[in-house]
Amino acid sequence: MKFKIALILFVFVFGNLFSQNKYRLKNFSTTDGLSQSSVIAIHQDKFGQMWFGTRDGLNKYDGSRFTIFRNDVNDKFSISNNDILAIEEDNSGKIWVGTYNGLNCYNPISNRFTRYLHTKANHTISNNAVWSIREIGGEMWFGTSKGLTIFNKKSGLFTSVFHSDDDASTLPSNNILSILRTKKGEIWIGTTKGLCQLISRKNGKLSFKNFPLNTTDLLNVQSVIEDKEGNLWIGTKNKGLLKFDQKEKSFVTFLSNEKYSEINTDIRSLIIDKQGSLWVGSYDGIYILGQDKSLQKINNSNNSNGIDKVKSIFMDKKGSIWIGCYYKGVNLWDISNVNFSNYNQTSKKIPMSFDVVSSIISDQNDNIYFGTEGGGITIYNKKSEAVSYINSKTGQTHKNDIKAMSLSEDHILWIGTFSKGLSAYNTISKRIEDNRIAPDLTDLLKESGVYSLKAENKILWIGTFGKGLIRYNTSDKTFQIIGNDISKPTFLTNNMVRSILIDKQNSIWLGTQNGLNRISLQNFNPKKYKIQHFFYDHSALSGDDILTLFEDSQNKIWVGTKARVYIILMEKNSIKLVLKLEIPLSLLFTPF
């Protein structure tokens, strides 16, 4: 496994290499753990967890795995129905969930749902199909298939408001699909027969003003949002995207007829991103309307199925956009993905020799070396954009399974392989020079994996998978093994050395499969030295599996393990734990 932070650092350093795809999306589907592939509602709670409502269950996503909530006929504290329509968190941290059969309030502390169902009694929710939820003041507002219901959290009472053919100040329809509270506190309601604004609330009576598009057409309003200028954007099922000027209280033109006709007429969801662009989720996909009136339809280049039948769009606290689709799961756009392009064996610009890349390094001549686990090394020159290879196909080497690389000051690229030991490549002459390796060392490593390398002056430190650490002097071709012999006073905590770091204080850190080791290189004597052990239990002879090491600009050492990240600082002869991050494995590592 490789620590993703390393790859992120690489891409930002060499970001100018990569073509920019502004709207590359990541897809989550049932194969990733989603309960069902139609995502109708999306929300993010105060802890940053994402909630997805599908046609078969409520999903909580913590960045690593999905937790699914479904109805259990034998559990009265389970959710009332699996067909989820709306999700909203209130200011106390409770999650309100609207379904096709009942309103639910989830308490994350007790892990229980409280059900609110329509009955013939007074002060119950007006209908069991709950399409929209908003917290306004100290109340919860619910749009249902038969009226608007307001829940007072203090009194615990529901009050419902309905359409009446005999009163023009009532709702235009009982089927409420969207609720919006503007920055000024105005409340707008989108129904299947029009858009209206709450204009008064006296003695329990709510009065509304209807704003029709014209005298003949009824608006089926599916989504309403407000932009920073205070304009309303309305997504309708039958009239496409509309813009409403709140100052003039009228619908206004925002695009030419030709460009406007490009947008599908069935608009399900709207969101405005942090750059001020309007994301329009429609029956046939996503449109993005820029502040400069540019219009772009996007497709997911990472998903051959594309994006269509969009039902929900949500912007999280980071500014990432989540897009829920019928039948195609949920897609995530994150601005950090702008800096990344994917290169594989079929890429035109940099066709990789193999798709599993285990190590990356660059030289002073603008060459970038990609070590792969099956295709040798792919070399890309940033200036000429030429691509070349070192592998069995080019006849230069038979060692295709690359695990580690390190470049020495004399322009030798040292190459560690999965099962065929060590190799040396002269980056000037462009030739393999394995004669630089002592025959005894070649024999020692011929059936061993070399998982980490660090060239420093004339010394090459070799981390092996089973034979410990090897200190190789490339000048006189002598070497020394530092291993896991607990009978000796100085020993490695494990012979499987995954990572090597030489810090600014001239100490070498060794991440093993069983703990972290440190050796001071100040006045290093190969015959007499000390090894310090960290994240290792001497009584149990066990420790953390250390996968990667990194030193930041403040001399802090980042230690990546299978379960967490430690940030440590060396003080005298001991370490100070600065921070411990319990981060899901799937967020930190990519399997190899």
N, C-alpha and C positions, 0 to 999 in steps of 0.2 A: 504494500500500500504506500501511496505517496501523499504527503500532506498538501492539501489544496492551496494553502497559503503560499507555498513555494511557487506554484504555477501562477498564482495571482500576481506575485511580485515580478515574475518573469514577463508576463504579458504587459504590465504597466511599464516596465523598463524598455521593452521592445514594441510598445504599442503602435509605433508608426509602421510596423510591418503589415498590420492587419487591415483589411478592408472593413468598413463599418457597415453593419446592418442594424439600423436603429431599432427595428422591431422584431428582433429574434425572440422567440417565445419558448418557454419550457412547458411541456404538457404533463399533466398528472391524470392518470386514468385508473381504471379498476386494477390494472396490473401493478400499480404503485400502492394500492390499498384503499382507494376510494370505493365507497360502498356501491355506487351506481354511476353511470356515465353521463347522466343529464343533471347539470348543476344549475339549479333554479335560483338560489339565494347565496350570498357571500357576506361575511362579516369578519371583523377582527376584534378580539377582546383586549382588555387593558394590559394583559400579559404578552400581547403580540401573537397569540395563537389565532390561527385562521379557522373559521367555521364555514362549512359548505352544506347547503341543503340540497338534497337530491330527491329523485322520485322513489328512492328506497333507502331512506335513512339520513340522519343528521351526522355529519363528520366533523371531528375536531382534529386539526393538523398542527403539530407542535414544531414543525420544521424537520422532523425525522420520521414520524409515523402517524398514521391515521387511527383515531379512536372513533368507533361507530356506535351511535345510539339508535336503537330500533324499539318498536313497540313489543312488549312482552305481555301477553294476555294474562299471565299469572302474576304480574308485578304492577301494582297500582301506581308505583312511583316511576314507571318507565314513560317514555314519550307516548302521547295519545295516538299518533299516526305516523307512518313512515314517509308520506308524501309531503315534503317540506316546501313551503312557499315564501317564508320571510323569516329573517333573523335580526335581532337588535339587542344590544347590551344596555342595561340601564346604569345609572350612576352609582348603584350599590354593587355592581359586578354581576348581577343576575342576567342570564341569557333568556330573552323572550323569543319563542319560536312559534310561528304560525304554520299550521298544516291544513290539509284538506278536511281534516276532521278534528278540530279543536285547537285552542290556544294553550301553550305550555310555557312555564317559567322554570328554568333550570337553575338550581343552586349548586355552584361548583364546590362548595364546602361539604355539603351533605351528599353530593352526587345523585340528587333526586330531582325529578320533575314534578311540578304541581300542575294539574290539568284544570283548565277553565273551559267548560262546555256550555253551549246554548241549551237552555231549558225553558219551560213555560213560566218559570218563576221570574219575578222582577229582578232587575239589576244583574243580569247575566249578559255575556257577550251576545251580540245581535245575530251572529251566524257562526257556524263552526269552520267555514272556509276563510282563513285569515291571509289576505294578500299583501298587506303592508303594515309595518310597525314603526312608530317613531316615539321617542321620549320627548315631551314638550313640557317644560317646567317640572312640576312634581307629578305629572300625569303620563300615562302611557296611552297613545292613540293607536287604534287598530282599524285598518280598512278591511272590511269583510265583503262577502258576496251579497250581503243584505244589510247595508248600513254602516255608519261610522260609530265606533264604540270608544268611549273614553273611560279609562280606569284610574280612579283616584287611589294612589298607593297608601295614603294615610287612612282613609275610610274603608278601603277595600271594596268599594262599590263601583259597578259599571253603569255608565249612562250612555244610551244609544240615541243616535240622530238619524232620521230617515228622510228620503225624498217624498214629496207630496205633489201630486198633479195640481192641487188647488192652491199651492203657495210657491210663488216664484223665488222666495228667499230661502228655500230649502235646497238641499243637494240636488244637482241635475240628475243623479242616478244613485241607486243604492249599492251599486257594484264599485267599490273603492279600490283602485289599483296603486295609488301613490299618494304620499303625504310629504309636504315640505314646509319647514319653518325657515324663513329668510333671516338674513343678518339683522334686519330691523324688527324681527319678531312677527312678521306677517305669516299667516298660515294659508297654504294653498293645497287644494285637494284635486287630484286627478281621478276622474271616473270614466266609465265606459260610454258616457254620454256628455262629456264636457269637462272643462276646467273651471274651478270656482275658487273664490277667496273668502275666507271668514271675515266678515265686516263688523260683527257685533256678537257679544255673548252676555246676555242679561237675564237674570233670574232663571238660569238653566236653559234658556232658549238660545240656540245658535242660528245666526242669520248669515247667508252666503250671497255673493254676487257671482253670477255666471258670466263667463267671457267666451262667447262662441266665435268661431273663425269667421262665419258669415251667417246669414239668416236661414240657410238651408242645410248646411253640413254639420252633423254631430261629430264631435271629437272623441275618439276612444283613446284616452290619455293613459299611457303605460309608465311613463317616467317624467319627473319634473326636477330640475336642478337650477341653481342660481350661479351666475358668473360673478367675477369681482366687481363689475360695473353695476351689478344689481339686476341685470336682465335675466329673464327666465328662459330656459331651453326646455322644450316639450317634445317628448318622444311619443308619437301616436301610432296606433295600429293601422289606421286607414289614410292618414294625411302626411306621413313621413315626419321629418324634423321641422319644428317650428320655433321661432324666436319671438318672445313677448317683451315689449318695452314697458317696464313697470311705471316709469314716469308718465308715459303717454297712455298707459293702460290699453295697449293695442298690439296686434301682431305686426311684425315688420319684416321686410325683405332683407336677407343677409347674403344671398348668392345669386349669381345670374341664373336664369331659367335653365340654361344648358348644363351648368355645373350642378345645379340643384337636382336635376333629373337623374344624375348618376347615383344619388342616394336612394336606397330601398325605402319603400313607403311604410314598411312594418318595423318600427323602432321600439325595441324592448327595454333598453337600459342606456343611461347616459352618465358620464363622469368627466370632470375637468381636471387635468393633471397639473402638476406643480409649475409647468411651463405655460399654462394657460390654454393648452390645446384641448379641444372637446373630443372625447372618445364616444363614438356612436355605435352602439351594439344593435344590429339589425338581423332580420331573417337570413340575409345572405352574407353576413360577415361584419367586420369592423371597419368603420370609416374614421379618419382623424381629420378634424377641421382645425387648421392652425389659426392663430390670431391674425395672420396676414391673408386670411381667406383661402389659403391653399387647402386642397382636399386630396386625401390619399386613402386608398383602400389597402389594407395590409393583409398579408397571409403569413402563416407560420412556416418559416423556412426549415424549421426542425421537425415538422410534422407533415408528412406527405398527404394527409387527409385535409389539410388546410383548416380554416375556421369558418363556420357558418352556423346558422340557427342559434345566434347568441341570445342568451336569456338574461344574464346578469354581468355587470361590470362593477368592480370595487377597487378603490385606491387605498392602500394600506398606509400606515404611519410613515413608512420610509419613502413613499411615493411610487412604489411598485404597483402595477396594474394587474388585477386578477380578472380573467374573463371566463365566465361559465357558459357552456354550450350544451345544447341538446345532443346527446349521444356521443359527444367527444370530450367529456371530462372538463377540467379546468386548465386554463393556460395562464402562465405567469410571464409578464414583461417586467424586467428590472433594468434600470438605466446602466448598471454596471456591466450588463451583457453587451452594451454598445462597444466595449473595448475588446471584445472577444470574437474571433472567427474560428471555425472548426476546420482543421486540416486532417485529411485521412488519405487512404490509398487512391481514392478517386478524385482528389482535389486537382484543379488545373494549375493553380499558382504554386503550391508546394505539395506535390504528390508524395506522401510519406511511403517509406518502404514497408512499413507495417503499422497497424492502427494502435498498438499498445506502446505508448511512449513512457519510458521509465526515468530518463534523465535528459537534461538540457544544459548546454554550456556554450559560451561564445568566446571567440578570440579577438585579438586586436585588429584583425584584417576584415572585420565585419562578417565573419562566418559564424553561423549558428549551427551547432551539432545537436541532432535529436537522436538519442539512443533508444532503439526499439527492442522489444522482446520477441524477435522473430524475423526481423528484416535488416539487422545490422544498424548502421548509422546513416541518417539522411542529413546532408549538409546543404544549408541555404545561405547564399551570399546576399546581404541586404542591398549592396550597391548594384551588382549586375543582375540580381534576381535569378542567378543560375542555381540549379539544383543538381547535386551529385550524391553518390552513395558509396559507402564502404560496407560490402557484404559479400556473400558467397557468389552472388550473380555477377559482380564485377571482377571476381577472381582475386581480390586483394586479401580476403580472409575467409575462413570457414566458420568464424565465430559470429553468429547472428543474434544470439540472445543477450543483449546488452542490459546490464543492471546499473552501472555507475560509470562516471567519467570525471577526470580531473586534468587540468592543463597545467603543466609545469613551466617555469621561466625559460627553459630552453626549447619551448615550442613543441614539446612532446605531449600528445593527448594520451593519457593513460586510461585504459578501458577495462572495466570489470564485467565479467560475463556471469550468466546464471549457473553454468555447469562446466565451463571450459577455461576457468582461471583468468589470467591477466593477459592483456595485449598492449602494445605500444604503437602509436601512429605519429609519424613526423608530419606536422601540419605545413611545413615548408616544402619538403620534397614530395609530400603526399604519398608516402609509402609506409607500409607496416614494417616496424623495426623491432620484432620480438627478440632479437639478439641482445637487446638492452636488459633483458630479464635473465637473472642467474638461472642456470639449468636446474639447480636444486630447488629454487623457488617455483619454477615451472612444474617440476614433478610434484611438489607439495600441493599446488593449486589446481592440478589438471582435472581433478574430479570435485572441485569445491566451487561454491558460488562466491563471487566477490560482490558484496552488496553496497559497499561504500568505499570512497577513495578521497584522499586529500594530499596533494603535492605541496610541499613547503620547503623552499630552498632545494637541497639535494636529497631530501628525505620524502619518501612516498609512504604514507600511512594507508594500510590496506585492511578494511573491515571485511571479514569473511563470514560465511554462513556455516559455522561449525568448527573452525580452526582458530578462532580468536582474532586478535589484532596483530598485524605484522608490520614491523618498522623496517622498511627497505631503504638502504643507502644506494641510490642509483649511480653513484660515482664508483665505489669499489665493489658493488654488487653483493654486499653482505646484508644479512637480514636477521631479525630477532623476533621471536614469537612471544607475545604477551597473552597468556591464556587464563582459563578458568580452572586453576588448580588450587582448591581451597586448603590444601595441606601447606601451602606456602603463605608467608605473611603478606605477600602482595599478589593479588589475583583480580582478574576481571569477574564481574558478577555473572557473566554468561559468555559463551564462545560465539554466539550469533550476534555480530556487530552490524546493526542496521544503518547507523548514521554516525558521521564524524564532523566535529566542529572545532576549529582552532580560533579561540576568541582573541580580543584585543589585548588581553593581559598575558598572552602567550601560554595559554593552557589548552590542552586538548580534551574535548568532551566526547564521550563514546556512549551512544545510545544502543543498548543491547535488548535482547528479547526478555531480559530479566534484570532490569535496573539501569541506572545511569552511573557512569564512571568519569572521573576527572584526574588528569595527570598534569602537573605543572611542567612546562618545558623550559622554564628558567634554569639555565645551567644544567640541563638534562644530562644525567649519567645513565647510559643504557644498562649498566650493571647494578645501579642502586637508585631506585626511584620509589615513589609512593603513589598508590591509587586510592582516591577517595570514592566512596560509594554513596549514592543518593537514591531515594525511592526504592530502597532495598531492605528487606527484613533478614538480618543475619541469622536469627534463630530459626526461621523457616526456610532460609536460602531461596527466597522468592522476592520478586519485585515487579514494578510496572514494565510493560512491554513498550519500550521507547522506539518510536517510528521516525521521528524527525527532530532536528535541532536548528535553531536560528538565533542569531544575536542581533538586537536592534541598535539604533543609534545612541541609546542611553545605557548601553552595556548590559542590558537585561537579556537573559537567555530564555527563549521560548522552547518549551519541551512538549512535543506532541506525542500522546500515547493513544492507545485504543479506546480509552474511556474519557479522557479529559486533556486539557492543556494546562500546564504549569508555566508560570512566569516567575523566574528566580533571579536573584542578584547575589553575586559572590561577595562576601564580606569577610576579610581575613581568610580563615580556613574553613568557613562554614557558609552555607547558603541561607539567604533570606527568601522566604516564599512571599512574593509580591501579590500574586493572584492565582487562584485556581478556578478554571472554567470547566464546568460540567457541560459538555457540548455533545449532542447526538453524533454518533459515529458517522452516519450518512452525510452529515454536513461537513465533516472534516476530511474524510478520506475517500479515495477512489480505489476500488479493489483492482488487484492485478492478478 
